[in-house]
Amino acid sequence: MQKILAVLLGWAVFMAACKPGDFGSINDDPTKVTEAPTRALLANAIQVNLPLTVYNGYSVANQYVQHLVSGAALLQYGARNSSWSSSFREDLNIYAGPLANLQEIINLNNANDPLADNTNGHKDNQLAVARILKAYYFWWLTDRYGDIPYSEALKGDQNYSPKYDPQKDIYYDLFKELKEAAAQIKTNELPVNGDILFKGNMDKWKMFANTCRMMMALRLIKNDYEKGKTEFNEALAGGVLTSNADNVLYIHIANEPYNNNPLYTGYSVAGESFNGQVLTNTIVDYLDSKNDPRLPVYGEDLNGEVKGCPYGITVPNVIGLYSRPGRSACTVTSCPNNFFRSAGAPTPIFTYAQVLFTLAEAVKVGYITGGDVAAETYYADAIRASFEYYGVYNSTEYADYMVHPEVAYDPANGLNLIMSQKWAHMFLQSNEAWADWRRTGFPELVPAANGDIPSIPRREGYPVEEPQINGASYQEAVQRQGPDDLTTRMWWDK
């Protein structure tokens, strides 16, 4: 079913630049879908892009936070002007893809269109889920670029030159959308249809919205502390992940090429260019120095060890010299025991360990009470939840790990310990790890030597065609935010 949806809905649904004119049906392609019920739009908005919000920046954010490195070429931060799409697949445009589909769900429901009738779920539940996912995608976009088209976006042919909204305004509106959408959910009414993430469980959509809101609130520590504190506590009270059973995982289907795990597609199907992405010595040395049981899960075994590639060196062919992600070798036909690169390996959107690390940080920065006693408890529980998530928990080994001099909680070094362990847990979930590093400066990463710029990037550049396509709005954004380069800090990072 999901393969069919991907084929039928892989078109630029609602962003056509021209009108067909008065040519009757001469321009109609009988093989193309011209309209779709909201359940199909929702399924497509989840399936095609949601996993890529985690793995996007596969060669970007993963390298910025030193989870992976391209050992086949000298790492240079260089100018990177990413399309309004996932850099994993540049044809999967976020605006014309999932955001347009979600906006159409909203439009069809507001118009009481038959395509949004009760066979797709109760109207309020359809609207709530569309608003929540729409907020999630916009959050992901603004954290890459800063100011982006938002309030005037998704208008189709009504506005080809949308303004760029200030990131602060976007964040404020996303908080509102997530809060209102969670309250809009009616658990006693028909659940949404087409929900391939939660199978129509509306309580989980509330949890998803609150967890998003809580994560977003920590971005405001530098620039809008009181607002962030209020949003964090309201989201926490509304209900977030409370165990590994609540982990938000996108489940891939191993025998469906359109629904394989993106890392499997990259390493085992796409070929050599992806296999050149290997673990850095930064992450390997961090784990190895603590005898961390997650290391053999994170990287393949090469002659009895996981080998990290020195960050920012040139090696003509790294395969076999340094470890790729995953416990064991992975081919097109076989990926035994590979946590990351098997075709059916799930993509983590949010995990319980991530929430616990977030709570530990929230205590340290004063968002919630409890002092270092509470921070240490959250920290220890987060590491245990991480071990359980990766399938390596053993009570004796865990106890030994927690008293290791480089792991044991120290109030004076608490934030560094919390954020460094969170960075280790968030292996390959590098967009979030990059945001955490930009916010806190932890872990303490050393930029690549001989890079085009001497520092780790703070943002990605706008699409290279934007000055020509939407010049006035682009120039206004650059004047307000700062130069369109990798070192300009966005609003929450100043």
C-alpha positions as CSV (number, residue, x, y, z in Angstrom):
1,M,0.0,0.0,0.0
2,Q,2.8,2.4,0.9
3,K,4.6,1.7,-2.3
4,I,1.4,2.5,-4.2
5,L,1.0,5.8,-2.4
6,A,4.6,6.7,-3.1
7,V,4.1,6.1,-6.8
8,L,0.7,7.9,-7.0
9,L,1.6,10.9,-4.9
10,G,5.2,11.5,-6.0
11,W,4.1,14.4,-8.1
12,A,4.3,18.1,-7.2
13,V,0.8,18.1,-6.1
14,F,-0.1,21.7,-5.4
15,M,2.7,23.9,-6.7
16,A,2.1,24.1,-10.4
17,A,3.5,27.3,-11.8
18,C,1.2,27.7,-14.8
19,K,-2.5,27.2,-15.5
20,P,-3.4,25.0,-18.4
21,G,-5.5,27.6,-20.2
22,D,-8.6,26.9,-22.2
23,F,-7.5,23.7,-23.9
24,G,-10.2,21.4,-22.7
25,S,-8.7,18.1,-21.7
26,I,-5.8,18.1,-24.2
27,N,-3.2,18.7,-21.4
28,D,-4.7,16.1,-19.1
29,D,-2.5,13.0,-18.5
30,P,-4.9,10.0,-17.8
31,T,-2.0,8.2,-15.9
32,K,-1.6,11.0,-13.3
33,V,-3.6,11.5,-10.1
34,T,-5.4,14.8,-10.1
35,E,-6.9,14.7,-6.6
36,A,-6.5,12.6,-3.5
37,P,-8.3,12.1,-0.3
38,T,-6.7,13.5,2.8
39,R,-5.7,10.0,4.1
40,A,-3.5,9.6,1.0
41,L,-2.0,13.1,1.5
42,L,-1.2,12.3,5.1
43,A,0.4,9.0,4.3
44,N,2.6,10.6,1.7
45,A,3.6,13.5,3.9
46,I,4.8,11.0,6.5
47,Q,6.4,8.3,4.4
48,V,8.4,10.3,1.8
49,N,10.1,12.9,4.0
50,L,9.7,12.2,7.8
51,P,12.7,9.8,8.0
52,L,14.8,12.3,6.0
53,T,14.4,15.0,8.6
54,V,16.6,12.7,10.8
55,Y,19.0,11.6,8.1
56,N,19.1,14.8,6.1
57,G,22.4,16.4,6.1
58,Y,23.8,12.9,5.8
59,S,27.1,14.4,4.7
60,V,26.4,17.8,6.3
61,A,25.1,17.7,9.9
62,N,26.7,14.3,10.6
63,Q,30.0,15.8,9.6
64,Y,29.5,19.1,11.5
65,V,29.0,17.2,14.8
66,Q,31.7,14.6,13.9
67,H,29.5,11.5,13.9
68,L,30.7,10.7,10.4
69,V,33.3,11.9,8.0
70,S,33.8,11.6,4.3
71,G,37.2,10.0,4.3
72,A,37.5,10.0,0.6
73,A,37.9,13.8,0.4
74,L,39.4,16.5,2.6
75,L,36.6,17.8,4.8
76,Q,36.1,21.5,3.9
77,Y,33.1,23.3,5.3
78,G,32.9,25.4,2.1
79,A,29.8,27.1,0.8
80,R,26.8,24.9,1.0
81,N,23.5,26.3,-0.3
82,S,20.9,23.6,0.2
83,S,17.7,23.4,-1.7
84,W,14.4,23.7,0.1
85,S,14.5,20.0,0.3
86,S,16.3,17.1,1.9
87,S,19.9,17.1,0.9
88,F,19.6,13.3,0.9
89,R,17.3,13.5,-2.1
90,E,17.2,16.9,-3.7
91,D,14.0,16.1,-5.6
92,L,11.9,15.6,-2.5
93,N,11.1,19.3,-1.9
94,I,9.8,20.0,1.6
95,Y,7.6,22.9,0.5
96,A,6.1,21.3,-2.6
97,G,5.9,17.9,-1.0
98,P,4.8,17.3,2.6
99,L,4.1,20.9,3.5
100,A,1.9,21.3,0.5
101,N,0.1,18.0,1.2
102,L,-0.5,19.0,4.8
103,Q,-1.8,22.4,3.8
104,E,-4.2,20.8,1.4
105,I,-5.5,18.6,4.2
106,I,-6.3,21.8,6.1
107,N,-7.8,23.5,3.1
108,L,-10.0,20.5,2.2
109,N,-11.3,20.2,5.7
110,N,-12.0,23.9,6.0
111,A,-13.9,23.7,2.7
112,N,-15.9,20.6,3.9
113,D,-14.7,18.9,0.7
114,P,-15.8,15.3,0.2
115,L,-12.1,14.3,-0.1
116,A,-11.9,15.1,3.7
117,D,-15.0,13.2,4.8
118,N,-15.2,11.0,7.9
119,T,-13.6,8.1,6.1
120,N,-10.4,10.0,6.6
121,G,-11.1,10.6,10.3
122,H,-12.9,13.2,12.3
123,K,-12.4,16.7,11.0
124,D,-10.7,18.0,14.1
125,N,-8.3,15.1,14.3
126,Q,-7.4,15.5,10.6
127,L,-6.7,19.2,11.2
128,A,-4.8,18.6,14.4
129,V,-2.4,16.1,12.9
130,A,-1.9,18.2,9.8
131,R,-1.0,21.2,11.9
132,I,1.3,19.2,14.1
133,L,3.3,17.7,11.2
134,K,3.3,21.0,9.4
135,A,4.9,22.6,12.5
136,Y,7.4,19.8,12.8
137,Y,8.6,20.3,9.2
138,F,8.8,24.1,9.5
139,W,10.8,23.7,12.7
140,W,13.2,21.5,10.9
141,L,13.6,24.0,8.0
142,T,14.1,27.1,10.2
143,D,16.7,25.3,12.3
144,R,18.7,24.8,9.1
145,Y,18.4,28.2,7.6
146,G,17.1,30.7,10.1
147,D,14.5,33.1,8.5
148,I,12.5,31.3,5.9
149,P,9.2,31.7,4.0
150,Y,6.5,30.9,6.5
151,S,3.4,33.1,6.8
152,E,3.1,33.7,3.1
153,A,4.3,30.2,2.0
154,L,2.1,27.4,0.6
155,K,-0.2,29.9,-1.2
156,G,0.3,28.3,-4.6
157,D,-0.2,30.7,-7.5
158,Q,-1.5,33.4,-5.1
159,N,2.0,34.3,-4.1
160,Y,5.2,33.3,-6.0
161,S,7.4,35.6,-3.8
162,P,6.6,34.9,-0.2
163,K,8.4,37.0,2.4
164,Y,10.9,35.4,4.8
165,D,9.6,35.5,8.3
166,P,12.0,36.3,11.2
167,Q,12.9,33.0,13.0
168,K,11.6,34.4,16.3
169,D,8.1,35.0,14.8
170,I,8.2,31.5,13.3
171,Y,9.0,29.9,16.6
172,Y,6.3,31.8,18.4
173,D,3.7,30.7,15.9
174,L,4.9,27.1,15.9
175,F,4.5,27.0,19.7
176,K,0.9,28.3,19.2
177,E,0.2,25.7,16.5
178,L,1.5,22.8,18.5
179,K,-0.4,23.9,21.6
180,E,-3.7,24.5,19.8
181,A,-3.4,21.3,17.7
182,A,-2.8,19.1,20.7
183,A,-5.9,20.6,22.4
184,Q,-7.9,20.2,19.2
185,I,-7.5,16.4,19.2
186,K,-10.6,14.5,20.1
187,T,-9.7,11.0,21.3
188,N,-13.3,9.9,21.5
189,E,-13.9,10.7,17.8
190,L,-12.8,8.9,14.7
191,P,-8.9,8.8,14.5
192,V,-7.1,9.9,11.4
193,N,-6.8,7.5,8.5
194,G,-3.6,7.2,6.5
195,D,-1.5,7.6,9.7
196,I,1.4,5.2,9.0
197,L,3.3,6.6,12.0
198,F,1.0,6.0,14.9
199,K,-1.8,3.9,13.3
200,G,-4.4,6.5,14.3
201,N,-3.5,6.6,18.0
202,M,-4.5,10.2,18.8
203,D,-2.9,10.1,22.2
204,K,0.4,9.6,20.6
205,W,-0.1,12.6,18.4
206,K,-0.6,14.7,21.5
207,M,2.6,13.2,22.9
208,F,4.4,14.0,19.7
209,A,3.2,17.6,19.7
210,N,4.2,18.2,23.3
211,T,7.6,16.5,22.8
212,C,8.3,18.8,19.8
213,R,7.3,21.8,21.8
214,M,9.6,20.8,24.7
215,M,12.6,20.3,22.5
216,M,11.9,23.6,20.8
217,A,11.7,25.4,24.1
218,L,15.3,24.6,24.9
219,R,16.4,26.5,21.8
220,L,15.3,29.7,23.6
221,I,17.7,29.6,26.5
222,K,20.1,32.2,25.0
223,N,17.6,34.6,23.6
224,D,14.2,34.3,25.2
225,Y,14.6,32.4,28.5
226,E,11.3,33.1,30.1
227,K,9.3,32.2,27.0
228,G,11.3,29.0,26.7
229,K,10.7,28.1,30.3
230,T,6.9,28.7,30.0
231,E,6.6,26.6,26.9
232,F,8.8,23.8,28.3
233,N,6.7,23.4,31.4
234,E,3.4,23.6,29.6
235,A,4.6,20.9,27.1
236,L,5.9,18.7,29.9
237,A,2.6,19.0,31.8
238,G,0.8,18.0,28.6
239,G,2.5,14.7,28.3
240,V,5.8,13.6,26.6
241,L,7.6,10.3,26.1
242,T,7.8,8.4,29.5
243,S,9.5,5.1,28.5
244,N,11.2,3.4,25.6
245,A,7.8,2.0,24.7
246,D,6.9,5.5,23.7
247,N,9.8,6.0,21.3
248,V,8.6,7.7,18.1
249,L,10.0,5.4,15.4
250,Y,9.2,5.4,11.7
251,I,9.0,1.7,10.8
252,H,10.5,0.8,7.4
253,I,9.5,-2.3,5.4
254,A,12.5,-4.3,4.4
255,N,11.0,-5.8,1.2
256,E,9.5,-2.5,-0.1
257,P,12.1,-0.5,-2.1
258,Y,10.1,2.7,-1.7
259,N,10.1,2.2,2.1
260,N,13.6,1.0,2.9
261,N,15.6,2.7,5.6
262,P,17.5,5.6,3.9
263,L,20.8,4.4,5.2
264,Y,20.3,1.0,3.7
265,T,19.5,2.7,0.4
266,G,22.5,4.9,0.7
267,Y,25.1,2.3,1.7
268,S,23.8,-0.9,0.1
269,V,22.0,0.4,-3.0
270,A,23.5,3.8,-4.0
271,G,27.1,2.5,-3.7
272,E,30.6,3.8,-3.3
273,S,29.8,7.5,-2.5
274,F,27.9,6.6,0.6
275,N,30.3,3.9,1.7
276,G,32.9,6.6,1.9
277,Q,31.0,7.9,5.0
278,V,32.7,6.4,8.0
279,L,32.8,7.0,11.8
280,T,35.1,9.7,13.0
281,N,37.8,9.2,15.5
282,T,35.9,11.8,17.6
283,I,32.9,9.5,18.3
284,V,35.0,6.3,18.4
285,D,37.6,7.7,20.9
286,Y,34.8,9.1,23.1
287,L,33.1,5.8,23.4
288,D,36.2,3.6,23.4
289,S,37.8,5.5,26.2
290,K,34.9,4.6,28.5
291,N,34.5,1.0,27.3
292,D,31.1,2.0,26.1
293,P,29.0,-1.0,25.1
294,R,27.3,1.0,22.3
295,L,30.4,1.3,20.2
296,P,30.1,-2.2,18.6
297,V,26.5,-1.3,17.7
298,Y,27.5,2.0,16.2
299,G,30.4,0.8,14.0
300,E,31.3,-2.3,12.0
301,D,34.0,-4.6,13.3
302,L,37.3,-4.3,11.4
303,N,39.8,-7.0,12.6
304,G,38.4,-6.9,16.1
305,E,37.9,-3.2,16.6
306,V,35.8,-0.3,15.5
307,K,38.1,2.2,13.7
308,G,37.4,5.9,13.5
309,C,38.8,8.0,10.7
310,P,40.7,11.1,11.7
311,Y,38.5,14.1,11.1
312,G,39.4,16.1,8.0
313,I,42.0,13.9,6.2
314,T,42.1,12.7,2.6
315,V,42.1,8.9,2.1
316,P,41.5,7.6,-1.5
317,N,39.4,4.6,-0.4
318,V,38.3,4.3,3.2
319,I,36.3,1.0,2.8
320,G,37.9,-1.6,5.0
321,L,40.2,1.0,6.6
322,Y,37.6,2.7,8.8
323,S,34.3,1.6,10.2
324,R,31.0,2.4,8.5
325,P,27.8,2.7,10.7
326,G,26.4,-0.5,12.0
327,R,27.4,-3.6,13.7
328,S,28.4,-5.7,10.7
329,A,28.9,-5.5,7.0
330,C,25.9,-4.8,4.9
331,T,25.2,-5.8,1.3
332,V,22.2,-5.4,-1.0
333,T,20.9,-8.8,0.0
334,S,22.0,-9.1,3.6
335,C,22.3,-6.8,6.7
336,P,22.5,-9.2,9.7
337,N,22.2,-7.5,13.1
338,N,22.7,-4.1,11.7
339,F,21.0,-1.5,13.9
340,F,21.3,1.3,11.4
341,R,21.8,0.0,7.9
342,S,19.4,-2.9,7.5
343,A,16.6,-2.3,5.1
344,G,14.0,-2.5,7.8
345,A,15.8,-0.7,10.5
346,P,13.5,2.0,12.1
347,T,14.2,5.7,11.9
348,P,14.1,7.3,15.4
349,I,12.2,10.6,15.4
350,F,12.2,11.1,19.2
351,T,13.4,8.6,21.9
352,Y,12.9,8.4,25.6
353,A,16.6,8.8,26.3
354,Q,16.6,12.0,24.3
355,V,13.7,13.3,26.5
356,L,15.6,12.3,29.7
357,F,18.7,14.2,28.6
358,T,16.5,17.1,27.8
359,L,15.1,17.0,31.3
360,A,18.6,16.9,32.8
361,E,19.6,19.9,30.8
362,A,16.3,21.7,31.8
363,V,17.2,21.2,35.5
364,K,20.7,22.6,35.0
365,V,19.5,25.7,33.2
366,G,16.6,26.3,35.7
367,Y,13.7,25.5,33.5
368,I,12.5,23.0,36.1
369,T,13.4,22.5,39.7
370,G,15.4,19.8,41.5
371,G,18.9,21.0,41.4
372,D,21.8,18.7,40.7
373,V,20.2,15.8,42.5
374,A,17.4,15.7,39.9
375,A,19.9,16.5,37.1
376,E,22.0,13.5,38.1
377,T,19.0,11.2,38.2
378,Y,17.8,12.2,34.8
379,Y,21.3,11.9,33.4
380,A,21.8,8.4,34.8
381,D,18.3,7.3,33.7
382,A,19.0,8.7,30.2
383,I,22.1,6.7,29.8
384,R,20.3,3.5,30.9
385,A,17.5,4.3,28.5
386,S,20.0,4.7,25.7
387,F,21.7,1.4,26.6
388,E,18.3,-0.3,26.6
389,Y,17.4,1.3,23.3
390,Y,20.5,0.0,21.6
391,G,20.1,-3.4,23.2
392,V,23.3,-3.4,25.3
393,Y,21.9,-2.9,28.8
394,N,23.4,-5.1,31.5
395,S,22.9,-4.1,35.1
396,T,26.5,-4.9,36.2
397,E,28.1,-3.3,33.2
398,Y,25.9,-0.3,33.5
399,A,26.8,0.2,37.2
400,D,30.5,0.0,36.3
401,Y,30.0,2.5,33.4
402,M,28.3,5.0,35.7
403,V,31.3,5.2,38.1
404,H,33.8,5.7,35.3
405,P,35.7,8.9,35.9
406,E,34.7,10.3,32.6
407,V,31.0,9.4,33.1
408,A,30.3,9.9,36.8
409,Y,28.1,13.0,37.3
410,D,30.0,16.1,38.5
411,P,27.8,19.2,39.2
412,A,30.6,21.5,38.2
413,N,30.9,19.8,34.8
414,G,27.2,18.8,34.6
415,L,26.1,20.4,31.4
416,N,29.1,19.2,29.5
417,L,28.5,15.6,30.7
418,I,24.8,15.8,29.9
419,M,25.2,17.2,26.4
420,S,28.2,15.0,25.5
421,Q,26.3,11.8,26.5
422,K,23.3,13.1,24.6
423,W,25.5,13.7,21.5
424,A,26.7,10.1,21.9
425,H,23.1,8.8,22.2
426,M,22.0,10.8,19.2
427,F,24.4,9.0,16.8
428,L,23.3,9.8,13.2
429,Q,20.4,11.9,14.5
430,S,22.7,14.7,13.7
431,N,20.4,17.6,12.9
432,E,19.3,17.6,16.6
433,A,22.9,17.0,17.8
434,W,24.0,20.0,15.7
435,A,21.3,22.2,17.2
436,D,22.4,21.1,20.7
437,W,26.0,21.9,19.9
438,R,25.1,25.3,18.6
439,R,23.1,26.1,21.7
440,T,25.5,24.8,24.3
441,G,28.9,24.4,22.8
442,F,29.0,20.8,24.0
443,P,30.6,18.5,23.3
444,E,33.7,20.5,22.7
445,L,34.4,19.8,19.1
446,V,37.6,20.8,17.3
447,P,37.0,22.1,13.7
448,A,38.6,20.3,10.8
449,A,42.0,21.6,9.9
450,N,42.5,23.2,6.5
451,G,38.8,23.9,6.1
452,D,37.5,26.7,3.9
453,I,36.4,28.4,7.1
454,P,38.1,27.9,10.5
455,S,34.9,27.1,12.4
456,I,32.1,24.6,12.4
457,P,29.1,26.0,10.5
458,R,26.2,27.6,12.4
459,R,23.7,27.3,9.6
460,E,23.2,26.2,6.0
461,G,23.1,28.7,3.1
462,Y,19.8,29.5,1.3
463,P,19.2,27.8,-2.1
464,V,21.6,29.2,-4.7
465,E,18.7,30.2,-7.0
466,E,16.8,32.2,-4.4
467,P,18.4,35.6,-5.2
468,Q,17.0,35.2,-8.7
469,I,13.6,33.6,-7.9
470,N,12.6,35.6,-4.9
471,G,15.2,38.3,-4.8
472,A,13.5,41.1,-2.8
473,S,12.5,38.7,0.0
474,Y,15.9,37.1,0.0
475,Q,17.7,40.4,0.3
476,E,15.4,41.5,3.1
477,A,16.1,38.3,5.0
478,V,19.9,38.6,4.5
479,Q,19.9,42.3,5.6
480,R,18.0,41.4,8.8
481,Q,19.6,38.1,9.7
482,G,23.2,38.6,8.4
483,P,25.3,37.3,5.5
484,D,24.1,34.3,3.7
485,D,27.0,32.1,4.8
486,L,27.8,29.3,7.2
487,T,29.0,31.4,10.1
488,T,26.0,33.6,10.5
489,R,24.1,32.7,13.7
490,M,20.4,32.4,13.6
491,W,18.1,34.1,16.2
492,W,18.2,31.4,18.9
493,D,21.9,30.9,18.5
494,K,22.9,34.5,19.2
